[in-house]
Amino acid sequence: AALAGEAAMTDRVARICAERERVSEALLRLGAQVVPSEANFVLFTPPGIDGAEAWRRLVERSVLVRDVSSWRGTEGRLRVTIGTPAENDAFLAALGEILRAPAAPGGQPAGEPAGARR
């Protein structure tokens, strides 16, 4: 039983590593700056948008990442934990949507009510 548990753990670690690499590569294709990682998360700077604003817009889409943009040494960055392929796909799709969304006149992102605060 112990060997079966070890094999399952080895398989789980391999899947997380593969997903981490896939997510990192997708973030790079989106133009993000990605910090190399050996962990079960990826630290990145979203392109063209403040990390805190990207976090807020991800939350609006029910996608949760860690906002570390105000932490010393990680200014402007977000941290995404590697999940299942479906969870990672949802994160990448939401981030891609945010990055492609044009700003409306007056600096408000498209789809936000006029007078919404940032």
PyRosetta script that sets phi, psi and omega in degrees:
from pyrosetta import init, pose_from_sequence

init()
pose = pose_from_sequence("AALAGEAAMTDRVARICAERERVSEALLRLGAQVVPSEANFVLFTPPGIDGAEAWRRLVERSVLVRDVSSWRGTEGRLRVTIGTPAENDAFLAALGEILRAPAAPGGQPAGEPAGARR")
pose.set_psi(1, -36.7)
pose.set_omega(1, -179.2)
pose.set_phi(2, -64.2)
pose.set_psi(2, -38.9)
pose.set_omega(2, 179.3)
pose.set_phi(3, -67.4)
pose.set_psi(3, -35.9)
pose.set_omega(3, 177.8)
pose.set_phi(4, -65.0)
pose.set_psi(4, -40.0)
pose.set_omega(4, 177.6)
pose.set_phi(5, -64.8)
pose.set_psi(5, -39.0)
pose.set_omega(5, 178.7)
pose.set_phi(6, -66.9)
pose.set_psi(6, -41.2)
pose.set_omega(6, 178.6)
pose.set_phi(7, -64.0)
pose.set_psi(7, -40.2)
pose.set_omega(7, 178.7)
pose.set_phi(8, -64.5)
pose.set_psi(8, -41.3)
pose.set_omega(8, 179.1)
pose.set_phi(9, -65.2)
pose.set_psi(9, -43.3)
pose.set_omega(9, 178.5)
pose.set_phi(10, -60.7)
pose.set_psi(10, -41.2)
pose.set_omega(10, 178.3)
pose.set_phi(11, -65.0)
pose.set_psi(11, -43.5)
pose.set_omega(11, -179.7)
pose.set_phi(12, -62.0)
pose.set_psi(12, -44.0)
pose.set_omega(12, 179.4)
pose.set_phi(13, -62.9)
pose.set_psi(13, -42.2)
pose.set_omega(13, 179.4)
pose.set_phi(14, -62.7)
pose.set_psi(14, -40.1)
pose.set_omega(14, 179.0)
pose.set_phi(15, -67.0)
pose.set_psi(15, -40.4)
pose.set_omega(15, 178.2)
pose.set_phi(16, -64.4)
pose.set_psi(16, -42.8)
pose.set_omega(16, 179.5)
pose.set_phi(17, -62.8)
pose.set_psi(17, -42.9)
pose.set_omega(17, 179.2)
pose.set_phi(18, -64.1)
pose.set_psi(18, -43.0)
pose.set_omega(18, 178.9)
pose.set_phi(19, -66.3)
pose.set_psi(19, -40.1)
pose.set_omega(19, 178.4)
pose.set_phi(20, -59.3)
pose.set_psi(20, -42.7)
pose.set_omega(20, 178.7)
pose.set_phi(21, -65.5)
pose.set_psi(21, -42.9)
pose.set_omega(21, -180.0)
pose.set_phi(22, -63.5)
pose.set_psi(22, -45.3)
pose.set_omega(22, 179.7)
pose.set_phi(23, -65.0)
pose.set_psi(23, -43.5)
pose.set_omega(23, 179.0)
pose.set_phi(24, -59.5)
pose.set_psi(24, -45.2)
pose.set_omega(24, 179.6)
pose.set_phi(25, -64.7)
pose.set_psi(25, -39.8)
pose.set_omega(25, 178.3)
pose.set_phi(26, -65.4)
pose.set_psi(26, -40.2)
pose.set_omega(26, 177.5)
pose.set_phi(27, -62.6)
pose.set_psi(27, -41.4)
pose.set_omega(27, 177.4)
pose.set_phi(28, -61.7)
pose.set_psi(28, -41.7)
pose.set_omega(28, 178.7)
pose.set_phi(29, -63.6)
pose.set_psi(29, -29.7)
pose.set_omega(29, 177.3)
pose.set_phi(30, -78.8)
pose.set_psi(30, -6.3)
pose.set_omega(30, 178.9)
pose.set_phi(31, 96.0)
pose.set_psi(31, 6.0)
pose.set_omega(31, -179.8)
pose.set_phi(32, -74.7)
pose.set_psi(32, 153.4)
pose.set_omega(32, 168.8)
pose.set_phi(33, -90.1)
pose.set_psi(33, 126.5)
pose.set_omega(33, -175.6)
pose.set_phi(34, -116.9)
pose.set_psi(34, 130.7)
pose.set_omega(34, 176.1)
pose.set_phi(35, -85.6)
pose.set_psi(35, 127.4)
pose.set_omega(35, 178.3)
pose.set_phi(36, -54.3)
pose.set_psi(36, 141.1)
pose.set_omega(36, -174.0)
pose.set_phi(37, -137.4)
pose.set_psi(37, 144.8)
pose.set_omega(37, 171.3)
pose.set_phi(38, -116.1)
pose.set_psi(38, 5.8)
pose.set_omega(38, -175.1)
pose.set_phi(39, -99.1)
pose.set_psi(39, -173.6)
pose.set_omega(39, 178.6)
pose.set_phi(40, -92.9)
pose.set_psi(40, 24.1)
pose.set_omega(40, 175.3)
pose.set_phi(41, -144.9)
pose.set_psi(41, 165.3)
pose.set_omega(41, 178.5)
pose.set_phi(42, -127.2)
pose.set_psi(42, 130.5)
pose.set_omega(42, 176.1)
pose.set_phi(43, -98.0)
pose.set_psi(43, 128.3)
pose.set_omega(43, -176.2)
pose.set_phi(44, -147.6)
pose.set_psi(44, 158.2)
pose.set_omega(44, 174.2)
pose.set_phi(45, -110.7)
pose.set_psi(45, 116.6)
pose.set_omega(45, 179.4)
pose.set_phi(46, -69.1)
pose.set_psi(46, 143.0)
pose.set_omega(46, -177.8)
pose.set_phi(47, -79.9)
pose.set_psi(47, 134.8)
pose.set_omega(47, 171.5)
pose.set_phi(48, 72.5)
pose.set_psi(48, 9.9)
pose.set_omega(48, -179.9)
pose.set_phi(49, -150.0)
pose.set_psi(49, 140.2)
pose.set_omega(49, 177.5)
pose.set_phi(50, -62.0)
pose.set_psi(50, 141.7)
pose.set_omega(50, -179.6)
pose.set_phi(51, -56.4)
pose.set_psi(51, -42.3)
pose.set_omega(51, -179.7)
pose.set_phi(52, -64.8)
pose.set_psi(52, -38.8)
pose.set_omega(52, 178.5)
pose.set_phi(53, -68.6)
pose.set_psi(53, -41.3)
pose.set_omega(53, 177.1)
pose.set_phi(54, -62.2)
pose.set_psi(54, -41.6)
pose.set_omega(54, 178.3)
pose.set_phi(55, -59.2)
pose.set_psi(55, -47.5)
pose.set_omega(55, -179.1)
pose.set_phi(56, -59.6)
pose.set_psi(56, -43.0)
pose.set_omega(56, -178.5)
pose.set_phi(57, -71.9)
pose.set_psi(57, -30.5)
pose.set_omega(57, 173.9)
pose.set_phi(58, -68.0)
pose.set_psi(58, -43.2)
pose.set_omega(58, 178.7)
pose.set_phi(59, -59.2)
pose.set_psi(59, -40.4)
pose.set_omega(59, 177.3)
pose.set_phi(60, -58.0)
pose.set_psi(60, -24.9)
pose.set_omega(60, 179.6)
pose.set_phi(61, -99.9)
pose.set_psi(61, 15.0)
pose.set_omega(61, 178.9)
pose.set_phi(62, 62.9)
pose.set_psi(62, 30.8)
pose.set_omega(62, 176.3)
pose.set_phi(63, -112.5)
pose.set_psi(63, 120.8)
pose.set_omega(63, -177.3)
pose.set_phi(64, -104.9)
pose.set_psi(64, 125.4)
pose.set_omega(64, 171.9)
pose.set_phi(65, -131.5)
pose.set_psi(65, 169.6)
pose.set_omega(65, 179.4)
pose.set_phi(66, -91.1)
pose.set_psi(66, 124.6)
pose.set_omega(66, 176.0)
pose.set_phi(67, -85.2)
pose.set_psi(67, 105.7)
pose.set_omega(67, 177.5)
pose.set_phi(68, -110.8)
pose.set_psi(68, 15.9)
pose.set_omega(68, -174.6)
pose.set_phi(69, -63.7)
pose.set_psi(69, -22.0)
pose.set_omega(69, -179.5)
pose.set_phi(70, -101.0)
pose.set_psi(70, -0.5)
pose.set_omega(70, -180.0)
pose.set_phi(71, -78.4)
pose.set_psi(71, 143.4)
pose.set_omega(71, 177.4)
pose.set_phi(72, -59.9)
pose.set_psi(72, 126.3)
pose.set_omega(72, 178.6)
pose.set_phi(73, 91.3)
pose.set_psi(73, -10.4)
pose.set_omega(73, 179.3)
pose.set_phi(74, -127.7)
pose.set_psi(74, 27.2)
pose.set_omega(74, -177.6)
pose.set_phi(75, -52.4)
pose.set_psi(75, 132.6)
pose.set_omega(75, 176.8)
pose.set_phi(76, 78.6)
pose.set_psi(76, 2.1)
pose.set_omega(76, -173.6)
pose.set_phi(77, -105.4)
pose.set_psi(77, 160.8)
pose.set_omega(77, 173.1)
pose.set_phi(78, -124.7)
pose.set_psi(78, 157.4)
pose.set_omega(78, 177.8)
pose.set_phi(79, -124.9)
pose.set_psi(79, 122.9)
pose.set_omega(79, 178.1)
pose.set_phi(80, -111.3)
pose.set_psi(80, 129.4)
pose.set_omega(80, 176.1)
pose.set_phi(81, -81.5)
pose.set_psi(81, 137.8)
pose.set_omega(81, 179.9)
pose.set_phi(82, -74.6)
pose.set_psi(82, 125.1)
pose.set_omega(82, 179.9)
pose.set_phi(83, -116.4)
pose.set_psi(83, -149.2)
pose.set_omega(83, 176.7)
pose.set_phi(84, -73.7)
pose.set_psi(84, 162.1)
pose.set_omega(84, 176.2)
pose.set_phi(85, -54.4)
pose.set_psi(85, -39.9)
pose.set_omega(85, 179.7)
pose.set_phi(86, -65.2)
pose.set_psi(86, -42.3)
pose.set_omega(86, 177.8)
pose.set_phi(87, -64.2)
pose.set_psi(87, -42.9)
pose.set_omega(87, 179.4)
pose.set_phi(88, -65.3)
pose.set_psi(88, -39.2)
pose.set_omega(88, 177.1)
pose.set_phi(89, -62.9)
pose.set_psi(89, -40.9)
pose.set_omega(89, 179.0)
pose.set_phi(90, -63.2)
pose.set_psi(90, -43.2)
pose.set_omega(90, 177.1)
pose.set_phi(91, -60.5)
pose.set_psi(91, -49.6)
pose.set_omega(91, -177.6)
pose.set_phi(92, -64.2)
pose.set_psi(92, -38.6)
pose.set_omega(92, 178.5)
pose.set_phi(93, -65.1)
pose.set_psi(93, -44.1)
pose.set_omega(93, -179.8)
pose.set_phi(94, -65.1)
pose.set_psi(94, -42.9)
pose.set_omega(94, 179.0)
pose.set_phi(95, -64.6)
pose.set_psi(95, -42.8)
pose.set_omega(95, 177.9)
pose.set_phi(96, -59.9)
pose.set_psi(96, -40.7)
pose.set_omega(96, 178.0)
pose.set_phi(97, -62.3)
pose.set_psi(97, -44.2)
pose.set_omega(97, 179.5)
pose.set_phi(98, -62.4)
pose.set_psi(98, -44.1)
pose.set_omega(98, -176.8)
pose.set_phi(99, -69.6)
pose.set_psi(99, -27.2)
pose.set_omega(99, 179.6)
pose.set_phi(100, -87.9)
pose.set_psi(100, -15.4)
pose.set_omega(100, -176.2)
pose.set_phi(101, -68.5)
pose.set_psi(101, 121.1)
pose.set_omega(101, 178.7)
pose.set_phi(102, -72.9)
pose.set_psi(102, 149.7)
pose.set_omega(102, 174.5)
pose.set_phi(103, -76.5)
pose.set_psi(103, 138.2)
pose.set_omega(103, 177.6)
pose.set_phi(104, -78.4)
pose.set_psi(104, 164.6)
pose.set_omega(104, 176.1)
pose.set_phi(105, -53.9)
pose.set_psi(105, 142.0)
pose.set_omega(105, -179.0)
pose.set_phi(106, 87.8)
pose.set_psi(106, 3.9)
pose.set_omega(106, 175.8)
pose.set_phi(107, 86.3)
pose.set_psi(107, -4.9)
pose.set_omega(107, 177.6)
pose.set_phi(108, -77.5)
pose.set_psi(108, 133.9)
pose.set_omega(108, 175.6)
pose.set_phi(109, -59.4)
pose.set_psi(109, 145.2)
pose.set_omega(109, 179.2)
pose.set_phi(110, -55.0)
pose.set_psi(110, 140.9)
pose.set_omega(110, 178.1)
pose.set_phi(111, 90.7)
pose.set_psi(111, -8.2)
pose.set_omega(111, 177.2)
pose.set_phi(112, -95.5)
pose.set_psi(112, 142.3)
pose.set_omega(112, 178.8)
pose.set_phi(113, -64.4)
pose.set_psi(113, 144.6)
pose.set_omega(113, 175.1)
pose.set_phi(114, -58.6)
pose.set_psi(114, 140.2)
pose.set_omega(114, -179.7)
pose.set_phi(115, 88.9)
pose.set_psi(115, -5.5)
pose.set_omega(115, 176.3)
pose.set_phi(116, -65.5)
pose.set_psi(116, 140.9)
pose.set_omega(116, -178.5)
pose.set_phi(117, -92.8)
pose.set_psi(117, 147.8)
pose.set_omega(117, 176.7)
pose.set_phi(118, -96.3)
pose.dump_pdb("model.pdb")
